[in-house]
């Protein structure tokens, strides 16, 4: 009888603490990296006046390009370490009609609650 009571108490305690946020930190969550990982040295190699081939050789292929014109490339890197907030870095490159790099827009790391959507 005593063994059944202890088992029931243990099960009840486990069920009550299953939703607690303190136990969530104990559960392993792998780091999730998505997109183009770019170092600052890679981005520093970019120069206005480079053509698309030179940029692709330096950074690799972009994550996205503008669907309405092939003159804007997006390099996006999203990182979600274990139990920490999501960060995202976006590098936008604009080319002219002849394929020459005209603008480099490197947005800093962004983090927030809406990044989980």
Secondary structure, 3 states (H helix, E strand, C coil): CHHHHHHHHHHHHHHHHCCCHHHHCCCCCCCEEEECCCCHHHHHCCCCCCEHHHHHHHHCCCCEECCCCCCEEEEEEEEECCCCCEEEEEEEEEECCCCEEEEEEEEEEEECHHHHC
